[in-house]
Every structure is written in structure tokens, then in C-alpha cells.
Amino acid sequence: MKKSIVLIGMPAAGKSTVGVVLAKTLGMQFVDTDLLIQEREDMLLQEIIDIKGNDYFKGVEKEILCQLDVENSVISTGGSAIYYPEAMAHLHDLGSVIYLQLSVPTLKKRLSNIKTRGITMAPGQTIEDLARSRVPLYESYADIVLPAEGMDVEETIRRICVALKNQRKR
């Protein structure tokens, strides 16, 4: 049985918010890889991107993901985790990967702070562009795709628990 739960998805999909409550609900630890990056670099995500650049940020993110060594944890990843195949393989070894799926209009509503949130985007790239490039990767890496549109945190957690139970029966 896989020991941890890995949450993937677009920025503002609710990975950290759902992750904290899910960990409490299941009696697990909670790990937010964005916070691990900030702690290691002693800077906010956006500062790392602004000062050191996207490539540097991605290098740090990949390293943090590949070196993650936890059990019995809910792991919230950054939205760009799916860009690193070896990191995703490692995360699969740690546990079940769940893609929190939301529509672009919902994500845009939630992303009022896109310029300060620490999202790795090319100049001129939009949320639509990001979704177009990332969604197929999220879907390909996910053990479970969880449509979370219109659900609050509690309903999302309830559906995750049901999906995990069904996955374990297979």
C-alpha cells in the first residue's frame, strides 16, 4: 500500500488548502514543497523567480521534489512539479498522485495575485496557455483525477477519501 498522498494541479487548485485539512482528517503529516523551496532559499517563491530566474527556480524545485523523503504524508506540490519526469516518478514511489482538476475560469478567479504568487511562467504567457501545456501532464501523471469544480474543501476531501478507498480495492 502506498503510504503518502501527493496533490498535483494548477496554481490555485487548492493543493495546499485541501492538503492541510486532508492531513488532519487522515492523521497524516503535511508537506508543502513550495514552503520547502522558500525555506531552503530563504526567499519567497516570487523573489526567487524575479532575482534568480525561472531556470534557477526550476532547478531548486526539481531537487527538492527528487530528494523528498517522507512517509504517511499529504504532499502539496507546486504547479510546475509535472515538468520533471524523475521527480514525478519519485513522487509516485512515495504515494498516490491525485490531480485536483478545476476549470480555467475558476482558476483565474482564484488567481488575483498571479504576479506575486511565485508561478513559473514565460513572459506574456497566460493562465490559458499554462493550462494548455500542463493539463495533459497532470492527467498523465495522476493515479486519480478528481474533478473539484464547485466543491468546497470538505467535499473535496470526502471525494479524495472515496477515490483512495476505491483505488485500494483494485
C-alpha positions in Angstrom: 0.0 0.0 0.0 1.3 3.5 -0.9 1.9 5.5 2.2 1.5 9.1 1.2 -0.8 11.2 -0.9 0.6 13.6 -3.5 -1.6 16.5 -4.7 -0.8 18.0 -8.1 -2.6 20.6 -10.1 -2.6 24.1 -11.5 -1.8 27.1 -9.2 -4.9 28.0 -7.1 -6.4 24.5 -7.5 -6.4 24.2 -3.7 -3.5 21.8 -3.2 -2.2 23.5 0.0 -5.6 24.3 1.4 -7.1 20.9 0.8 -3.8 19.2 1.8 -3.6 20.7 5.3 -7.2 19.7 6.2 -6.8 16.3 4.5 -3.7 15.5 6.5 -5.5 16.5 9.7 -8.5 14.3 8.7 -6.4 11.3 8.0 -3.9 11.8 10.8 -1.0 12.3 8.5 1.9 14.8 8.2 1.6 17.7 5.8 4.4 18.8 3.4 4.2 21.8 1.1 7.0 21.7 -1.4 6.7 25.4 -2.1 7.4 26.1 1.5 10.4 23.8 1.4 11.8 25.8 -1.5 11.2 29.1 0.3 12.9 27.7 3.4 15.9 26.4 1.6 16.4 29.6 -0.4 15.4 32.0 2.4 13.2 33.9 -0.1 9.6 33.9 -1.3 8.9 32.0 -4.5 8.3 35.2 -6.4 11.6 36.6 -5.2 13.5 33.5 -6.3 11.9 33.8 -9.8 12.4 37.6 -10.0 16.0 37.6 -8.7 17.5 34.3 -9.8 15.2 33.4 -12.8 12.8 30.7 -13.8 15.5 28.2 -14.7 17.2 28.5 -11.2 13.8 28.2 -9.6 13.0 25.0 -11.6 16.4 23.5 -10.7 15.7 24.0 -7.0 12.1 22.7 -7.3 13.3 19.6 -9.1 16.0 18.9 -6.5 13.5 19.4 -3.6 11.0 17.0 -5.2 13.6 14.4 -6.0 15.1 14.4 -2.5 11.7 14.4 -0.6 11.9 11.5 1.9 8.6 11.3 3.8 6.0 8.7 4.8 2.4 8.9 5.9 2.2 12.5 4.5 0.0 14.6 2.3 2.3 16.3 -0.1 1.2 19.5 -1.8 3.4 20.2 -4.8 4.0 23.3 -6.8 2.0 23.6 -10.0 5.1 23.0 -12.1 6.1 19.7 -10.5 4.9 17.8 -13.5 7.7 19.3 -15.6 10.3 16.9 -14.1 9.7 13.2 -15.0 12.2 11.9 -12.5 10.6 13.9 -9.7 7.2 12.6 -10.7 8.5 9.0 -10.7 9.8 9.6 -7.2 6.5 11.1 -6.0 4.7 8.0 -7.4 7.1 5.9 -5.3 6.0 7.9 -2.2 2.3 7.5 -2.7 -0.9 8.0 -4.7 -0.8 11.1 -7.0 -4.1 13.0 -7.2 -4.8 15.7 -9.7 -7.1 18.4 -8.4 -8.9 19.4 -11.6 -10.5 22.9 -12.0 -11.6 24.9 -15.0 -9.6 27.9 -16.2 -12.3 30.4 -15.3 -12.3 29.2 -11.7 -8.5 29.3 -11.5 -8.5 32.8 -12.9 -11.0 33.9 -10.3 -8.8 32.5 -7.6 -5.5 33.9 -9.0 -5.9 37.6 -8.3 -2.2 37.6 -7.1 -0.7 36.0 -10.2 2.2 38.5 -10.4 3.3 37.8 -6.8 2.4 34.2 -6.2 5.6 32.6 -7.5 4.3 30.9 -10.6 6.9 30.0 -13.2 5.6 31.5 -16.5 7.2 32.7 -19.6 6.8 36.4 -20.4 3.4 37.0 -22.0 2.2 33.5 -21.0 -1.5 33.4 -19.8 -3.3 31.0 -17.4 -4.9 29.5 -20.5 -1.5 28.9 -22.1 -0.3 27.4 -18.8 -3.3 25.1 -18.6 -3.0 24.0 -22.2 0.6 22.9 -21.6 0.1 21.5 -18.1 -3.2 19.7 -18.0 -2.2 16.8 -20.3 0.9 16.3 -18.0 -1.3 16.4 -14.8 -3.7 13.8 -16.4 -0.8 11.5 -17.5 0.9 11.5 -14.0 -2.3 11.2 -11.9 -3.4 7.9 -10.3 -6.7 9.7 -9.6 -8.1 12.7 -11.5 -10.5 14.5 -9.1 -12.9 17.0 -10.7 -13.1 19.6 -8.0 -15.2 22.2 -9.7 -17.8 23.8 -7.4 -16.7 21.8 -4.4 -15.7 23.2 -1.0 -12.7 21.8 0.9 -14.8 19.3 2.9 -16.5 17.9 -0.2 -13.1 17.7 -2.0 -11.6 15.7 1.0 -14.6 13.4 1.1 -14.2 12.6 -2.6 -10.5 12.1 -2.2 -11.1 9.6 0.6 -13.7 7.7 -1.5 -11.4 7.7 -4.6 -8.5 6.4 -2.5 -10.6 3.7 -0.9 -11.8 2.6 -4.4 -8.2 2.7 -5.7 -7.1 0.3 -2.9 -9.9 -2.2 -3.7 -8.5 -2.6 -7.3 
